[in-house]
C-alpha cells in the first residue's frame, strides 16, 4: 500500500478496507476473521507497515467473529508496529469479538477504544 492509497480486498466471509486518516492507516475488517480468512487481513496490515504507517487503527465495528488465528494476526501486527515506534489501536469492538480478547487476556496488550473517532482523536 502506498501512502494515501485506499484499498479493499474480499475473500468469502471477510472483506478488508484500508484508508489513510492523518498519521494512521485505518483497517476495517468486515465479516469473519478466522483461519480461512486471516491472510486477507495480514497482507494489508503488513503493506501498511511497509508503507511507513506505524500507527494502525483497526475499526472492529463490522467484525462479526474473530478466532485465535485472527487474534495472532493482530498480535503480530502489534509487535511490528511497536518495533517501528507505533502501535495497533482497536476500535468499536462488538461484544462477541471483545469477549475473545477478554478471555485470552489480549485486551491488556492493545490500546482499545470505544469508537473509531475516539481512536483517531488519540493521534
C-alpha positions as CSV (number, residue, x, y, z in Angstrom):
1,X,0.0,0.0,0.0
2,X,1.4,3.4,-1.0
3,X,0.7,6.2,1.5
4,X,-2.6,7.7,0.5
5,X,-3.8,4.6,-1.3
6,X,-7.3,3.4,-0.4
7,X,-7.7,-0.3,-0.8
8,X,-10.1,-3.1,-0.4
9,X,-9.9,-6.9,-0.6
10,X,-12.5,-9.6,-0.3
11,X,-12.5,-13.4,0.1
12,X,-15.6,-15.2,1.1
13,X,-16.6,-14.2,4.6
14,X,-14.2,-11.3,5.1
15,X,-13.7,-8.0,3.3
16,X,-10.9,-5.7,4.4
17,X,-10.9,-1.9,3.6
18,X,-7.9,0.3,4.1
19,X,-7.6,4.1,4.1
20,X,-5.4,6.8,5.4
21,X,-6.6,9.1,8.3
22,X,-4.0,11.6,9.2
23,X,-0.9,9.7,10.6
24,X,-2.9,6.5,10.8
25,X,-3.8,3.7,8.5
26,X,-7.4,2.7,9.2
27,X,-8.0,-1.0,8.5
28,X,-11.6,-2.2,8.6
29,X,-12.2,-5.9,8.5
30,X,-15.9,-6.7,7.7
31,X,-17.2,-10.2,8.4
32,X,-15.5,-13.2,10.0
33,X,-11.8,-13.3,10.8
34,X,-10.6,-16.9,11.2
35,X,-8.0,-19.4,9.9
36,X,-9.6,-19.3,6.4
37,X,-9.5,-15.5,6.1
38,X,-6.6,-14.5,8.3
39,X,-4.2,-13.8,5.3
40,X,-6.7,-11.4,3.9
41,X,-6.1,-9.2,7.0
42,X,-2.4,-10.0,7.4
43,X,-1.5,-8.8,3.9
44,X,-2.9,-5.3,4.2
45,X,-1.5,-4.8,7.7
46,X,1.9,-5.7,6.5
47,X,1.5,-3.4,3.5
48,X,0.6,-0.5,5.7
49,X,3.6,-1.1,7.9
50,X,5.9,-1.4,4.8
51,X,4.5,1.9,3.5
52,X,5.6,3.7,6.7
53,X,2.5,3.6,8.8
54,X,3.5,2.7,12.3
55,X,0.1,3.6,13.8
56,X,-2.6,1.2,12.7
57,X,-6.2,1.6,13.8
58,X,-8.3,-1.5,13.4
59,X,-12.0,-0.5,13.1
60,X,-13.6,-3.6,14.5
61,X,-17.2,-2.3,14.4
62,X,-18.1,-4.6,11.5
63,X,-16.0,-7.6,12.6
64,X,-18.5,-10.3,13.5
65,X,-16.2,-13.0,14.6
66,X,-12.5,-13.5,15.5
67,X,-10.8,-16.7,16.4
68,X,-7.3,-17.4,17.7
69,X,-5.8,-17.2,14.2
70,X,-7.2,-13.7,13.7
71,X,-6.0,-12.7,17.1
72,X,-2.5,-13.9,16.2
73,X,-2.6,-11.8,13.1
74,X,-3.4,-8.7,15.2
75,X,-0.7,-9.6,17.8
76,X,1.9,-10.0,15.0
77,X,1.0,-6.6,13.6
78,X,1.2,-5.1,17.0
79,X,4.8,-6.3,17.5
80,X,5.9,-5.0,14.1
81,X,4.1,-1.6,14.7
82,X,5.7,-1.2,18.1
83,X,9.1,-2.1,16.7
84,X,8.6,0.8,14.3
85,X,7.7,3.2,17.2
86,X,3.9,2.9,16.8
87,X,1.1,0.6,17.8
88,X,-2.1,-1.1,16.9
89,X,-5.3,0.5,18.2
90,X,-8.6,-1.4,18.3
91,X,-11.8,0.5,17.9
92,X,-15.5,-0.3,18.3
93,X,-15.4,-4.0,19.1
94,X,-18.7,-5.8,19.1
95,X,-19.3,-7.8,22.3
96,X,-18.7,-11.2,20.7
97,X,-15.2,-10.1,19.5
98,X,-14.4,-8.2,22.7
99,X,-15.1,-11.4,24.6
100,X,-12.3,-13.3,22.7
101,X,-9.8,-10.5,23.7
102,X,-11.1,-10.6,27.3
103,X,-10.9,-14.4,27.6
104,X,-7.3,-14.6,26.2
105,X,-6.1,-11.5,28.0
106,X,-5.1,-9.9,24.7
107,X,-7.1,-6.8,25.6
108,X,-4.3,-5.9,28.0
109,X,-1.7,-5.6,25.3
110,X,-3.7,-3.5,22.9
111,X,-5.0,0.1,23.2
112,X,-8.8,-0.4,22.9
113,X,-11.1,2.5,22.1
114,X,-14.9,2.6,22.3
115,X,-15.2,4.0,18.8
116,X,-13.2,4.8,15.6
117,X,-13.5,8.6,16.3
118,X,-12.0,8.0,19.8
119,X,-9.1,6.1,18.4
120,X,-8.4,8.8,15.8
121,X,-8.7,11.5,18.4
122,X,-5.9,9.8,20.3
123,X,-3.4,10.6,17.5
